[in-house]
Amino acid sequence: MTAAAAPAAAESLRQKARTLAEEVLAWAPDGEDRPSLDQAVTAVHQLNAYGERLRDAVQAGVRPDSPDRTLTVLGEAHRRLGQPLTSAVPPFVLTTDTVVRRAQNLARLVAGLLSALDATPSTPPDLGGNTTNTP
């Protein structure tokens, strides 16, 4: 990726992450826009991927004078991103409601990372790679 393309790629990632987070947060449990289980699972995977890249970008820009909110969001991101959808303890039931709740929690985390990234004084321009290989 060229140096000129890096800021555009970073902005594209931010926009995709923001758009998906807003879409997921608009899902209503019994509404017309309720996703299928497959759509919810896909959203969880995409939000995890976006969140990991955003977390890394925020981490790279952390300074001693960074707002406490930034450090709190980073801590949450380190704990919550990349966790499996299923529990290690039975029962291993994945209902649409359960996955939607997980996706919405990740969407809130992604929104927090985006806010932290916006608040970071010097944001690295490249958020790493592209997002075309989502699971």
C-alpha positions in Angstrom: 0.0 0.0 0.0 1.4 3.4 -0.9 1.8 6.2 1.7 -0.9 8.2 -0.1 -3.4 5.2 0.0 -2.8 4.5 3.8 -5.0 7.4 5.1 -7.8 6.5 2.7 -7.6 2.9 3.7 -7.7 3.9 7.4 -10.7 6.2 6.8 -12.4 3.4 4.8 -12.0 1.0 7.7 -13.3 3.5 10.2 -16.4 4.1 8.0 -17.1 0.4 7.5 -16.7 -0.2 11.2 -19.0 2.7 12.1 -21.6 1.7 9.6 -21.7 -1.9 10.8 -21.8 -0.9 14.4 -24.7 1.5 13.8 -26.6 -1.2 11.8 -26.1 -3.8 14.5 -27.2 -1.4 17.3 -30.4 -0.7 15.4 -31.4 -4.4 15.4 -34.5 -4.9 17.6 -35.2 -8.3 19.2 -38.6 -8.6 17.6 -38.4 -6.0 15.0 -38.7 -6.2 11.2 -34.9 -5.7 10.9 -34.1 -8.6 13.1 -31.2 -10.5 11.5 -31.0 -14.2 10.8 -28.6 -16.3 12.9 -26.1 -16.4 10.0 -26.2 -12.6 9.7 -25.7 -12.1 13.4 -22.7 -14.5 13.4 -21.2 -12.8 10.4 -21.6 -9.4 12.2 -19.8 -10.8 15.3 -16.9 -11.9 13.2 -16.7 -8.7 11.3 -16.9 -6.6 14.4 -14.2 -8.7 16.0 -11.9 -8.1 13.0 -12.6 -4.3 12.9 -12.3 -4.1 16.7 -8.9 -5.8 16.7 -7.5 -3.4 14.1 -9.0 -0.4 15.8 -7.7 -1.6 19.2 -4.2 -1.9 17.7 -4.4 1.6 16.2 -5.6 3.1 19.5 -2.9 1.2 21.4 -0.2 2.6 19.1 -1.4 6.1 19.8 -1.7 5.9 23.6 0.3 8.6 25.4 0.8 9.2 29.1 -1.7 12.0 28.9 -4.3 9.9 27.1 -7.8 10.2 28.6 -8.8 7.6 31.2 -11.7 6.7 28.9 -9.2 5.6 26.2 -7.4 3.3 28.6 -10.7 1.9 29.9 -11.8 1.1 26.3 -8.5 -0.5 25.5 -8.8 -2.7 28.6 -12.2 -3.8 27.5 -11.0 -4.4 24.0 -8.2 -6.6 25.2 -10.6 -8.7 27.3 -13.5 -9.0 24.9 -12.2 -9.2 21.4 -11.5 -12.5 19.9 -13.6 -14.5 22.3 -15.3 -17.6 20.9 -19.0 -17.4 20.3 -19.7 -20.7 22.1 -19.0 -21.3 25.7 -16.5 -24.0 26.9 -19.3 -25.1 29.3 -22.4 -26.9 28.0 -25.0 -26.2 26.8 -23.5 -24.9 23.5 -26.7 -23.4 22.2 -26.4 -20.4 19.9 -29.7 -18.7 19.6 -30.3 -15.7 17.4 -31.0 -13.5 20.5 -27.8 -14.6 22.1 -25.7 -13.8 19.1 -27.5 -10.5 18.5 -26.7 -9.4 22.1 -23.1 -10.4 21.5 -22.9 -8.5 18.2 -24.5 -5.4 19.9 -22.0 -5.5 22.8 -19.2 -5.7 20.2 -20.8 -2.8 18.3 -20.7 -0.7 21.4 -17.1 -1.6 22.0 -16.2 -0.7 18.3 -18.0 2.6 18.8 -15.9 3.2 21.9 -12.7 2.4 20.0 -13.6 4.7 17.2 -14.2 7.5 19.8 -10.9 6.7 21.5 -9.2 6.8 18.1 -10.7 10.2 17.4 -9.5 11.4 20.8 -5.9 10.1 20.2 -3.6 13.1 19.5 -1.6 11.4 16.7 -3.4 8.4 15.1 -1.3 6.1 13.0 -2.5 6.4 9.4 -2.5 2.7 8.6 -4.9 0.4 10.4 -3.4 -2.6 8.7 -4.5 -4.5 5.7 -8.0 -4.7 4.2 -11.3 -6.1 5.4 -12.3 -8.2 2.3 -11.4 -11.5 3.9 -14.1 -11.4 6.6 -15.2 -14.9 7.9 
